[in-house]
Amino acid sequence: MSELIQLQPHDEHNQKLEAHVRPPSWVNPTPSGRYNLVVIGAGTAGLVTAAGAAGLGAKVALIERELMGGDCLNVGCVPSKGLISAARVARTIRQADEFGIHVPVGTDANFARVMQRMRRLRAQISPNDSAARFRDLGVDVYLGGGRFTSSNTVQVGDQTLHFRKAVIATGARASAPPLPGLDQVPYLTNESVFSLTERPRRLGIIGAGPIGCELAQAFANLGSEVLLVEVAHGILPLEDRDAAEIVRASMQRDGVKLLCCGKELKVRREAGQIRMSVESHGQQYDEAVDQLLVSVGRAPNVQNLGLEIVGVEFDPRTGVRVNDRMQTTNPHIFAAGDICSKFKFTHAADFMARIVIQNTLFKGRAKASALTIPWCTYTSPEIAHVGLYEKDAQEQGIALDTYTQDFADIDRAILAGETEGFVKVHTRRGTDHIVGATIVAPHAGDLISEITLAMTHGLGLKKIGSTIHPYPTQAEAIRKLGDQFNRTRLTPFVKSLFRKWLAWTR
């Protein structure tokens, strides 16, 4: 990942970003004495660890070799949602006629201004992750590469930092698959796509996971012709199939051309163009694109850390090995975030960091397995999930009852023209104990938190059903699932008892 790529174009907004997350005039402090905690990596996991530990009175050092804020601020959540927000406005304008609102023909997205807005807002958010802010919180911030030299020392430049405990929070980076011809053509990843200032007329995307789908739909709504290639059937292969199918249909209506079950994918450069050849469902395609985005795979940042020196076991594909307490194979060194977890989300890194603070500073026994972690893919509509999928339950031998509420039967969704989607909740057979849920809706990422709260604190569908929700809201779909559960308790035997009682009391 290159700072130069991340900060192009070097306009006033990216200069402001740089001044916060990689100040050119920054002078590293001089270490004095031993640190309670040395944190390598200033993405979400590292920032939360450093700020939380310093706030509790610990002496903390934070090391970052690139840009503070990590992927989330610079090349992930923040810029992508800025782009997606603009694309949703363009989509809404295109659909305005359905609401009786006339929009002049020819209304178009100014891509350069869309990206400028994204850069401006990213810079506006960046002080939260800035070197100056963390210095003011009492953290010693070192800009440069950190490398273990022993089980209690880290080298940064020509300085040696001594520590009692250390945390590896170096995250992950985009990686490219071994695709024929890929090394012969220029291509984008999430680390460079947000540097674009001109809209690609034709954009090819390899990989229909969350990043690929979000950006495919966004670019299509901003006016690009988008060709999305996926080796599996459909899109979002890890998600609930009913949910993914709704999103697939929506994306294709927005103009995304999907070539799934792709075989023999090859890319080449020909006559100044990038060409993609692939077989999809028995038909051969050979398509020219102006830009190619690769959204397949992430690789943990384990290089040049000296992990071998300190006995920290790692896999180049999956990252640093940790136990349930986020402790590596070196008992003095812990890890958090994308470097060690299959849950590669900002909010997951945040809560892993909280576990690390407890376990490093106070000999805590907090466990990552106790976390209930939701996630969301920000397509239109969104897909949000928490807990087990049906296939997970089958593999674990857990019998389920499944309750589904379609938004087509929710008044607020009907009035908003947002009837595609559903809330699906899985409970343990015969109980209201929630073990998993999927929501497909325009704001599924917001709605899933009610179910996550219930799962975290052991509240079942019965309690949700007895909680008054404002009418009309789309969250009412979740309450209606509680009603569905309560109706299952009205068995023929119970109903016959009620009839007898009511007849007797007439």
Protein Blocks (a to p, Z undefined) as FASTA:
>chain_A
ZZklmmpccbfklmmmmmmmocfkbccdddedjdfbdcehjafklmmmmmmmmmnopacd
dddfbbghijmlmmmmmmmmmmmmmmmmmmmmmmmmmnopacdehiacdfklmmmmmmmm
mmmmmmmmgmklmmmnopacdedddddfbfkbccehjaccddfbdcddebpaddddddeh
klmpccddfklmmmpfbdcfbacdehjafklmmmmmmmmmnopacddddfbgcehklbcf
klmmmmmmmmmmnopacdehiehiacddeehiacddddeehiacddddfbdcdfedjadd
fehnlmmmnopacdfknopaddfkopafblkbccedjklpcblcfklmmmmmmmmmmmmm
nopabdfklpccdddddbddddddehjdfklmmmnopacddddddfklgmklmmnopagc
cddddddehiabdfbdcdddfklmmmmmmmmmmmmnopafklmmmpccddddfklmmmmm
mmmmmmmmmcfklmmmmmmmmmmmZZ
